[in-house]
Amino acid sequence: MTTQPQITVEDLWIELLTGARLAARRWYRADLTAPAPTIFEHLPYRLTDLRANRDNSWYQPLAAAGYVGLRVDIRGTGNSKGLFTDEYSAEELDDAEALVAWIRNQSWSDGSVGMIGISYSGFNALQLGTRNPPGLKAVIAAGFADDRFEQDVHRIGGAVHDQGLAWAQMCTGVVTLPPDPRFVGEDAWLERWEQRLDAFEPPVLKWLGHQRKDEYWTHGSARYGYDSMTCAVYAVSGWNDRYRDGVLSLMKNYGGPKKGLIGPWEHAWPQEAGIGPRLEFVSEAIRWFDHWLRGDDNGIMDEPSFHVWVEESAAPSTSFRHQEGKWVGLKSWPDNAVGALEFSGSSTGLRSDSVTLDADCVISGDSLIGLDGGVSAPFKSAATDLPRDQRADDGRSTTFDSPVLTEAIDILGQITVGLTVASKTTVATLSARLCDVLPDGTSRLISVGMLNLTMRDGQERPTPLPCDRDVPVEIVFQGTGYTVPAGHRLRLSLSSNYWPWMWPSPETPHLTLVEGSRLSLSVPRLLAGSTPPVSDFYTSTPAHETVSGSWAANADTDENSTTILHDLGSGQLVRRSTSKIATQPFMSDGAQLTFRMTQEDHITDGDPLSAVSIMTVEETLQRRLWSTSVTTRTEISCNSESFIVDATLTAKQDHTVVRDLEWHDVIPRDHG
């Protein structure tokens, strides 16, 4: 047995040339006598309570390996001074750039800097990389998007994404919690909290106000800054994460040093994921930083540049704890080991030869399609997030089945569908799904693709659909790695609705596949014998002892539930999801944060203007005799011309109301 080094953890304040005063926590070896490389993370998720356990599970082993770890709360969040105005603001990125300069000027820094981050901090790590600050040499980014309009949670295929509305509520709850008097002082915390609340505006108002790809979304989209970026990037995600396409995009478009990893995971680090097999990724991270920050020739860049998991077929379930499959190592992405399997649609289903449709085919407009699709960004704490059996959604959709497969297909990459439609409305959406149909008829969702058809020629300038005219369309699916065995069938399902993933069009769509046109399905497949599976991936990497605990360590399974209620008389449907997370106290601090969120999605069959989303978040942050709470509620509805937002926020100290705020806004619909 080896003796674990003693790690010192200290809280500090960082004064930046930007004027920011940021709360930070530093981890380092007590026996560290020489300057060392620093690895830092910059995000709004409260380092002293909400993310304390998860931070410790990363920075303890990093510090043990000889690095200085630094976690910093973004200005206006957690205990940091100032105001939070929006995600990935120019101020935030200015602060991050100044942080790199500050780190390099410290006596304990050797001038080499790395960043880690998942989700929010994965985004801004790449965003900072495009600024190319001196000293930033390597980044590990997980669960990120490099195009905020195409891939982030706010939009899907150019349409309003209901999951983005939930994230807006979560963001509201996190950034409006108070600073902690134990860190900012008993005489200062309340005044700072009041300033934070008085300046706050629900972020959903801004996000709904930008319904096309404009400068608001391209700001902070790293894809448009890759030409200026030089740092090494390790990009990580899972096939069950909303953000897996960010990895595919970076591997394709970034010309600098890079590695990619996509496993079976949900929106989580590989070592924390609820869907297995997990990977002890902290050790891999240390190897990455050892190479790029210390110059160790440890062979990490001689290995395949892209490791991907290809999942074996299995019956659908709303929760998987383990998935069978195989690791594949690729030299690059795209890779010549991946070809394409082409199908054409006909009245008899999918065919391997090139044919055209022999009759017009009406695309289903059933407004209840999508209920079985799960959520787009599953979390470890939720046991009902994954798609269930698709037969009900398939039955409501327009479907095309392949013949029974005579050989297995390893799907790897992004499926595409090309088709020609005629519309009777000027605004419409289209959803396409590919399913694995098992011999017993069970239908397992492989991947989805969606498109606001007014954005068929680009997301910057949507244009109305011409009525009753042939319009060619291509839909690109979310990436996937999945094996469809011999004896199974593929099923392509089309519909003009997919609620609650995609907000319905203002009018009931009437879309028709045009007779004589070609319905094409292109399935990327791993070519047989082109690259061997990597059976020993990571097995040669030494494990590092980590402190257990994700930020959702105490998820209460009794309060994590999803129910669907359908009133057959009125046709009204309600999908209700509830989750509760309680964080464990960190070290001797004793802080306890409880977070409870409920989302309700309402729609009435046949009425697209009946769509309503209602999100509530209740949070309590307390320590012994000190207690605070924030309760927020946002309701989003619509008419044919506008989105209507009604929001409230109530903040309390003990039982005394600190602020009681309301917002009402009407936001014009922009081609959607």
Buried (B, 14 or more C-beta within 10 A) or exposed (E): EEEEBEBEBEBEEBEBEBEBBBBBBBBBBEEBEEBBBBBBBBBBBBBBBBBBBBBBBBBBBBBBBBBBBBBBBBBBBBBBBBBBBBBBBEBBBBBBBBBBBBBBEBEEBBBBBBBBBBBBBBBBBBBBBBBEBEBBBBBBBBBBBBBBBBBBBBBBBBBBBBBBBBBBBBBBBBBBBBBBBBBBEEEEBBEBBBBBBEEBBBBBBBBBBBBBBEEBBBBBBBBBBBEEBEBBBBBBBBBBBBBBBBBBBBBEBBEEBBBBBBBBBBBBBBBBBBBBBBBBBBBBBBBBBBBBBBEEEEEBBEEBBBBBBBBEBBEBBBBBEEBEBBBBBBEBBEBEBBBEBEBBBBEEBBBEEEBBBEEEBEBBBBBBBBBBBBBBBBBBBBBBBBBBBBBBBBEBBBBBBBEEBEEBBBBBBBBBBBBBBBBBBBBBBBBBBBBBBBEEEBBBBBBBBBBBBBBBEEBEEBEEBEEEEEBEBEBBBBBBBBBBBEEBBBBBBBBBBBBBBBBBBBBBBBBBBBEEBBBBBBBBBBBEEBBEBBEEBBEEBEEBEBBEBBBBBBBBEEBBBBEEEEEEEEBBBBBBBBBBBBBBBBEEBEBBBBBBBBBBBBBBBEEBBBBBBBBBBBBBBBBEEBBBBBBBBBBBBBEEEBBBBBBBBBBBBEEEEBBEBEBEBEBEBBBB
